[in-house]
Structure formats: structure tokens, C-alpha cells
Amino acid sequence: MKKLLLLGIFIIGLGFALFNFKGLANQGEFESIIINFRQDIPITALDKNLQFIASKVQEIPILNSIFSEEERVYIVEGDKNSLKKLRKSVLKKEVEYIEPNYIYHSLEVPNDPAYTQQWNLRSINIEQAWDETKGEGIAVAVIDTGVTKVPDFDQTQFVEGYDFVNNRVDAQDDVGHGTHVAGTIAQSTNNNYGVAGIAYKAKIMPLKVLGVSGGSVADIAEAIRFAADNKADVINMSLGGGGDSQLMRDAIKYAHDKGVVIIAAAGNENRNSASFPARYPEVISVAATDSIGEKAPYSNFGAGIDISAPGGSQTGKIIQETITGDNQKTAFIGFQGTSMASPHVAGVAALIKSTGIENPDEVREILVKSARKIEKDPLNHYGAGQLDAAKSVKLALSGQITPRDFLRWLKNSGYLNPGFWIDGGTITLLPKLGMVLGSYLLAWFLRNYLTFNLSLATGLVTGSSGLFFLQGLYIFDLPQWPFRLMGSSVPELGNVVMGTNSLNPFFASALIPVILIVLFLSHPQLKYVAIGCSLGVASFLTINAFINPLVWGFSVGLMSQIFLLINGFICFYLAYLASKTIS
């Protein structure tokens, strides 16, 4: 029995994998068509065929490049209709193949030319974080030397700030430090120019408190209160020094109580404690790492360090566009320091806040929990660990169902294909809609309590829907029952055996999930199949309790409905209990 079950699960899993692969192979965008002519046809026939194509699709085929002549690879503009015409024409006898000239895209890698030099962004896994958010709607106050709108801020949004040094609204930078810091947070990205920023859809609030010779605690405290009163979500302070200040304490507490996340550089003295204001308890103190992830030589460490982030060193600096020299010219310059590390954390904090996390203590907790832990760190060089943007955003989204998430689920599951909804007519629309929503809610459950993998997906599909598209497949001279069997979910297997539409109570119950979990719970991979199957059966039974409550041996309607709902609940609770055994 056990071997038979294993064989059945393997066959279904293999079929599911092959089906998905085939679907991906045919899903793509194109604006032109590839025509590869046979090399054995004479040149006169080739010319005739080219003229035929021009008349058929009203476009002239051309060689793809000078290197295509020998292989006879031609390109012609066209869409799906043009492709269909050419494939059905007499031309197919003269060619090796006719296929779409698919368009491929870079995978979430920005087109900024100098992005390849930004080792620091890749070291915090920023590209995976961008899959979820770019910091939309979040305002980050940069309390520094001011910010000059250099060319690589052309798409960056700014909100009104203030110059506390000169007492004016225009907070222009005359040093270059603040502009560089702001660039790490929100430099314009995907604008075919310069470099990238972490939360490049966030807004920058420039607050100038420092000049060439530094700045006062009074100005910094005022800037903190200004940021809090003007709806800043995050404050970055790439500054610090010695001396405890009650004015500063009060300002920081004021901003924190208003929901602002406050981040500051730990200091560059290679000292065993963070500088002020980084060492205040409401502030997230950031130490610096170099290009290989080790403690930067200058970075403070020990007491007061909360987390570490790329700050650069002589072996690799942090590059952003800023101003330089007395003439204030713009240039892409590499800086190093905890001043450069702090805005990395501020940018990721903006990403976290954009997911809907409001409480600054929750943002701190997410940053700390998601940081890459350093096992041997007796002197607390790294605090909770090294900043990881992807893990931070994933943890922030844990338990949330976002529109972006739902659309991605629909696309990856093939539910955006109109054929899925039309096939079977309107009578199948509601059950299919229920299956989509039910599967997504189950996937949400899995996302937060389990590790989603192929074994789990196989069990989920087997339990909830089976390979349903196979049920209506007819091939000459082949028996149909194997397709009906593979196209049925676990609760429908009794229908295949009995040849009826009434659900068999032995299959459409918690019986098979119980057996699978008992048999496989101790197995490292098959336990996921069992848990996924239990969740899938729960989804199927619950939906059918409302759509088609018909169980053999029970009266139509209420009795069948109660039976399906009870067993659906048992399956779900069984999967939940089994998931608790997985560390």
C-alpha cells in the first residue's frame, strides 16, 4: 500500500512539474517572428518565400544580423495572428521552424550604469526586496549637511525641509556629505543614469544642521522635532559626537512617540561604544562593515551597537552622486564611514514602513530578527547581525495579503489566462473562483507557517484539484481512466471508481489525510506532501460544502454539507498540528 501511494504521488508530481514547464515555455511577449529557412532550398526558392511572407503579413523579412545569412535566420514584424498565418501556410515545408522572437528582460536589476559598482546594495539583498516594495509613500528625513538635487535625483521626490544653520527653507548642501547620504537612501533608480538607491520611491526631507565645522545639539534637536511634526516616517542621522544632552533625549523621545523610526551612525573612532545620539535607547545604532562583510577598521563597536551595514573601506567605498570642491561640481564619489552605513538601514526601514508597519519598535524588531547573524562576535562588532533587506521585507509582510502578492499568485498559478475561466462554461465559474481564493488563502497559511517547496505544492494540488485539465483529455486508442484518475483530486477518487457524481464518503473525508500524515510525518520530504494534501482536501471539502453538497449515503443538502464542513475542518486542523512539528 505504501509503495502504491508513493508511486501515485510521484506520477502526479511529475505530471504537475511537466505541465508547468510547458506552460512557461509558451508564455512570453514578442513583437516579431523568427523564420529559419532550410539550408538545402535554392536561393530562388528563398527569394520567392520572402516575397510570399511580405504579401502574407504586410511586412518585409530581414536577416537578423550579418551572421544570420549562413543559417538563413530571418526576422519579420508580427503578432500572434501573423505567427498563426505563417505556421498554417505552405511556407512550413520550406523552413526548419517558425517561432516567436520572445523579448527577455533583466531580472529586477536596475539599468543605472554604475549599479555594478554598488557592491553594498547587492550585499544587503536589495533586489529581492524590490520585488515587494520600493518605499512608496514614505518620507525619510536626512538630518545632515543638507541635500543638493544633483542630476541623479531627477526622479526622486522631495518634501519641504529646513536649513537650521542659516535659518531658511532652502536646505542646500555645501559640503557633499548629506547629498551622498540621501543618495544611498533614495537616489533615482532605473533612470539610465548613475547609480541606484535603496528606497528609491520614498521621499527625501532635507534638514541641514551641519556645516563644514559640524553643528550644534540645539539645531539637531530642533530638526528631529521638525521631522516628527512634518510627518517624516524615518529619520537618518549620519552624525555624532560625545556628550549626553537632555534636549536631544527629549527630542528623540518626542519623535519616537509620534511613530518615527530614528537611525544614527555609531561613530568612526574604532571605540568600544557607540557615539551620541546613536547610543540613546530609541535610536537604532549602526556599525559599518567593509566589502567582504567584516567590521570596517574605523567602526565603533560594543555597547550600543544594534545592527551593522555596509560602510565601505579602502578596499571598496560607497558610491553615490554628490557635490565636491569649492565650485560645488557634481560627481560620483566613494565615501566610507558609519555615516554611509546608517542610510542603508534608513532605506530598509523605509521599505519596511511602506508595507504598513507603523510602530517604530516593530520596525526595529524586524531589522534585528532578519539580520544575518554572526556566530562569533564576542566584542559586538555587528550587533544583531548584518542588514538583510530581502529578509526584512519578507518578515514585514509575514501574515499580510497584499494586492501585489495576490496578483503575483494569480499570474504564477495561470489564473490570469482567460482560458481557465472560459473552459467549461459559466457553470464552472463559481467553483473555479472558490478554488483560486481557497488555494491562495492556503498558500498564505503555508507562507507563514511552513516552508513552501515542490513536495508541499504537489500535496496541495493533489488534495485540492488534481490535474483537472486532464479529465477532458481524449486521445485515440488510449483508455481515458488514467487521465480521469490523474485529473481528480483525492476527494474525487471515489467518483472514478464508482462512476458517479456523488462524492464517496471514504475519499471525501479526513481519512486519507490522516493516513498520509501518520505514515509520512517522520519523513523529511514526504511529510510536506502529507500536510499539503491535508490542506488541499480541506479546501476542496469546504468549497463543495457550499457549491455542491452531494455525498453518497447522505441526503442531498444539509447532511452532506455538515459532513463536508466537519471533515474539512478536521483536515485543516490536522495540517496545522502537523506543521507545528516542523522546526
Residue, then its C-alpha position, 0 to 999 in steps of 0.5 A: m500500500k505504501k509503495l502504491l501511494l508513493l508511486g501515485i504521488f510521484i506520477i502526479g508530481l511529475g505530471f504537475a512539474l511537466f505541465n508547468f514547464k510547458g506552460l512557461a515555455n509558451q508564455g512570453e511577449f514578442e513583437s516579431i517572428i523568427i523564420n529559419f529557412r532550410q539550408d538545402i532550398p535554392i536561393t530562388a526558392l528563398d527569394k520567392n518565400l520572402q516575397f510570399i511572407a511580405s504579401k502574407v503579413q504586410e511586412i518585409p523579412i530581414l536577416n537578423s544580423i550579418f551572421s544570420e545569412e549562413e543559417r538563413v535566420y530571418i526576422v519579420e514584424g508580427d503578432k500572434n495572428s501573423l505567427k498563426k498565418l505563417r505556421k498554417s501556410v505552405l511556407k512550413k515545408e520550406v523552413e526548419y521552424i517558425e517561432p516567436n522572437y520572445i523579448y527577455h528582460s533583466l531580472e529586477v536589476p536596475n539599468d543605472p550604469a554604475y549599479t555594478q559598482q554598488w557592491n553594498l546594495r547587492s550585499i544587503n539583498i536589495e533586489q529581492a526586496w524590490d520585488e515587494t516594495k520600493g518605499e512608496g509613500i514614505a518620507v525619510a528625513v536626512i538630518d545632515t549637511g543638507v541635500t543638493k538635487v544633483p542630476d541623479f535625483d531627477q526622479t526622486q521626490f522631495v518634501e519641504g525641509y529646513d536649513f537650521v544653520n542659516n535659518r531658511v527653507d532652502a536646505q542646500d548642501d555645501v559640503g557633499h556629505g548629506t547629498h551622498v547620504a540621501g543618495t544611498i537612501a533614495q537616489s533615482t533608480n532605473n533612470n539610465y543614469g548613475v547609480a541606484g538607491i535603496a528606497y528609491k520611491a520614498k521621499i527625501m526631507p532635507l534638514k541641514v544642521l551641519g556645516v563644514s565645522g559640524g553643528s550644534v545639539a540645539d539645531i539637531a534637536e530642533a530638526i528631529r522635532f521638525a521631522a516628527d511634526n512634518k510627518a517624516d516616517v524615518i529619520n537618518m542621522s549620519l552624525g555624532g559626537g560625545g556628550d549626553s544632552q537632555l534636549m536631544r533625549d527629549a527630542i528623540k523621545y518626542a519623535h519616537d512617540k509620534g511613530v518615527v523610526i530614528i537611525a544614527a551612525a555609531g561613530n568612526e573612532n574604532r571605540n568600544s561604544a557607540s557615539f551620541p545620539a546613536r547610543y540613546p535607547e530609541v535610536i537604532s545604532v549602526a556599525a559599518t562593515d567593509s566589502i567582504g562583510e567584516k567590521a570596517p577598521y574605523s567602526n565603533f563597536g560594543a555597547g550600543i551597537d544594534i545592527s551593522a551595514p555596509g560602510g565601505s573601506q579602502t578596499g571598496k567605498i560607497i558610491q553615490e552622486t554628490i557635490t565636491g570642491d569649492n565650485q560645488k561640481t557634481a560627481f560620483i564619489g566613494f565615501q566610507g564611514t558609519s555615516m554611509a552605513s546608517p542610510h542603508v538601514a534608513g532605506v530598509a526601514a523605509l521599505i519596511k514602513s511602506t508595507g504598513i508597519e507603523n510602530p517604530d519598535e516593530v520596525r526595529e524588531i524586524l531589522v534585528k530578527s532578519a539580520r544575518k547573524i554572526e556566530k562569533d562576535p564576542l566584542n559586538h562588532y555587528g550587533a544583531g547581525q548584518l542588514d538583510a533587506a530581502k529578509s526584512v521585507k519578507l518578515a514585514l509582510s509575514g501574515q499580510i495579503t497584499p494586492r501585489d502578492f495576490l496578483r503575483w499568485l494569480k499570474n504564477s498559478g495561470y489564473l490570469n489566462p482567460g482560458f481557465w475561466i472560459d473552459g467549461g462554461t459559466i457553470t464552472l465559474l463559481p467553483k473555479l473562483g472558490m478554488v483560486l481564493g481557497s488555494y491562495l488563502l492556503a498558500w498564505f497559511l503555508r507562507n507563514y507557517l511552513t516552508f513552501n517547496l515542490s513536495l508541499a505544492t504537489g500535496l496541495v494540488t493533489g488534495s485540492s484539484g488534481l490535474f483537472f485539465l486532464q479529465g477532458l483529455y481524449i486521445f485515440d486508442l488510449p483508455q481515458w481512466p488514467f487521465r480521469l484518475m490523474g485529473s481528480s483530486v483525492p476527494e474525487l477518487g471515489n467518483v472514478v471508481m464508482g462512476t458517479n457524481s456523488l462524492n464517496p464518503f471514504f475519499a471525501s473525508a479526513l481519512i486519507p489525510v490522516i493516513l498520509i500524515v501518520l505514515f509520512l510525518s517522520h519523513p523529511q520530504l514526504k511529510y510536506v506532501a502529507i500536510g499539503c494534501s491535508l490542506g488541499v482536501a480541506s479546501f476542496l471539502t469546504i468549497n463543495a460544502f457550499i457549491n455542491p453538497l452531494v455525498w453518497g449515503f447522505s441526503v442531498g443538502l444539509m447532511s452532506q454539507i455538515f459532513l463536508l464542513i466537519n471533515g474539512f475542518i478536521c483536515f485543516y486542523l490536522a495540517y496545522l498540528a502537523s506543521k507545528t512539528i516542523s522546526 
